[in-house]
Amino acid sequence: MDYFKNILSYLSAFGFILSLSSHLCARFGIQGPLGEFTFALHFGILVVWIPAIIISRKIKANVPSKDLLDTILEGSPKWLRYGLHFFFYYAILNFFLFMIQAPSSNHVPDTQPQSTAVWGYSGHWMVFYAVAFTIFTSKARTGKPGRFCPNGHPVVAAAQSCETCGSPVNPSVE
């Protein structure tokens, strides 16, 4: 299973790099690295996103909702979490800029320039690939979905000791 997570982690990173470079190329009006196959990034998201959701759902049963995000990302380094937040907020900003600056469908012929569409979609692609990469990286570093005490009981991300047996819990990997 770890081998599978590592492969998915690499695929997520590769998808993120391709979506970032496609985004930058679209902003400058040049063709991206995938050319006419750029929209294959839509389908690539499914390849990594579905397993990421499955891993996250395994954690959900043992963790209160308020601690879920911290628990899912607990094994990832801080710089990766900050980057994830940056790209999440950037995707929101990018979406609003796209909606304001992109030509409306009332004024454009049937064929919208591909670079405009790539610009609009790529902000979201980056977030989906970044989230998947962060989840796989986190779980590869922690080894188990979720956080556990030395006796194997599930604990929430912020716990200093196990609620079941009282054993001290090691701090998260930073």
C-alpha positions in Angstrom: 0.0 0.0 0.0 2.9 2.4 0.7 4.2 1.8 -2.8 0.8 2.7 -4.2 0.7 5.9 -2.1 4.2 6.9 -3.2 3.2 6.4 -6.9 0.1 8.5 -6.4 2.2 11.1 -4.6 4.5 11.4 -7.6 1.5 11.5 -10.0 0.0 14.3 -7.9 3.2 16.3 -7.9 3.6 15.8 -11.7 -0.1 16.8 -12.2 0.5 19.9 -10.1 3.6 20.9 -12.0 1.8 20.4 -15.3 -1.2 22.4 -14.1 1.0 25.2 -12.8 3.0 25.4 -16.0 -0.2 25.3 -18.1 -1.6 28.1 -15.9 1.4 30.3 -16.4 1.5 29.6 -20.1 -2.2 30.4 -20.4 -1.7 33.7 -18.6 1.0 34.7 -21.1 -1.1 33.5 -24.0 1.3 30.7 -25.1 0.7 27.0 -25.5 1.4 24.9 -22.5 3.5 21.8 -22.1 0.6 19.4 -23.0 -0.5 21.4 -26.0 -3.9 20.2 -27.3 -4.0 17.5 -24.5 -4.0 20.1 -21.7 -7.6 19.2 -20.7 -6.4 15.6 -19.9 -5.5 17.2 -16.6 -9.2 17.0 -15.8 -9.1 13.2 -15.9 -5.7 13.1 -14.2 -7.4 14.6 -11.2 -9.7 11.6 -10.9 -6.7 9.2 -10.9 -5.3 10.9 -7.8 -8.3 12.4 -6.2 -10.4 9.3 -5.7 -7.7 7.5 -3.7 -7.0 10.6 -1.7 -10.7 10.8 -0.7 -10.7 7.1 0.2 -7.6 7.6 2.5 -9.3 10.7 4.0 -12.5 8.8 4.7 -10.7 6.1 6.6 -9.6 8.9 9.0 -13.0 10.5 9.3 -14.6 7.7 11.3 -12.1 8.2 14.2 -11.8 12.0 14.3 -14.2 14.8 15.3 -15.1 17.2 12.3 -13.3 20.2 13.8 -10.0 18.2 13.9 -10.3 16.5 10.5 -8.2 18.8 8.4 -5.4 18.9 11.0 -5.5 15.1 11.3 -5.4 14.5 7.5 -2.4 16.9 7.1 -0.6 16.1 10.3 2.3 14.2 8.6 3.0 16.9 6.0 5.7 19.5 6.6 4.6 23.0 7.4 5.8 24.5 4.1 3.5 22.1 2.3 0.5 23.1 4.4 1.3 26.8 3.8 1.6 26.1 0.1 -1.7 24.3 0.1 -3.4 27.3 1.7 -1.7 29.7 -0.7 -2.9 27.8 -3.8 -6.4 27.4 -2.3 -6.8 31.1 -1.8 -5.1 31.8 -5.2 -7.7 29.5 -6.9 -10.5 31.6 -5.4 -8.9 34.8 -6.5 -8.1 33.3 -10.0 -11.7 32.2 -10.4 -13.0 35.8 -9.6 -10.4 37.4 -11.9 -11.3 34.9 -14.7 -15.1 35.6 -14.3 -14.4 39.4 -14.5 -11.8 39.4 -17.2 -12.8 36.5 -19.4 -15.0 37.4 -22.3 -18.7 36.6 -21.8 -20.3 33.9 -24.0 -22.6 36.6 -25.4 -19.8 38.5 -27.1 -17.6 35.6 -28.2 -18.0 33.3 -31.2 -18.5 29.6 -30.6 -14.8 29.0 -30.2 -13.4 30.5 -27.0 -9.6 30.7 -27.1 -8.1 27.7 -25.4 -5.7 29.7 -23.3 -8.6 31.6 -21.6 -10.3 28.3 -20.8 -7.0 26.8 -19.5 -6.5 29.9 -17.4 -9.9 29.4 -15.8 -9.6 25.7 -15.1 -5.9 25.5 -14.1 -6.4 27.3 -10.8 -8.7 24.5 -9.7 -6.4 21.8 -11.2 -3.5 23.1 -9.0 -5.6 22.9 -5.9 -6.9 19.4 -6.5 -3.4 18.1 -7.3 -1.9 19.9 -4.4 -4.4 18.5 -1.9 -3.9 15.0 -3.2 -0.2 15.4 -3.0 -0.4 16.7 0.5 -2.6 13.8 1.6 -0.4 11.2 0.1 2.8 12.8 1.5 1.2 13.1 4.9 0.1 9.5 5.0 3.5 8.3 3.7 5.2 10.1 6.5 2.9 9.0 9.3 2.5 5.5 8.0 -1.2 5.1 9.1 -4.3 7.0 8.3 -4.9 9.2 11.3 -3.0 9.5 14.5 -2.7 6.8 17.2 -1.4 6.4 20.7 1.4 3.8 21.4 -1.3 1.3 22.2 -3.0 1.8 18.8 -6.0 3.8 19.9 -7.1 6.6 17.5 -6.5 10.1 18.8 -7.3 13.6 17.4 -4.6 15.7 15.9 -4.2 18.1 18.8 -4.2 15.5 21.5 -1.3 15.3 24.0 -2.6 12.0 25.5 -4.9 9.2 24.5 -8.5 9.7 25.6 -9.0 5.9 25.9 -5.9 4.8 27.9 -4.2 8.0 28.9 -0.8 7.2 27.2 1.2 10.2 26.0 1.0 10.8 22.2 4.1 11.8 20.2 3.9 15.3 18.6 3.1 15.6 15.0 5.9 15.4 12.4 6.8 18.9 11.2 
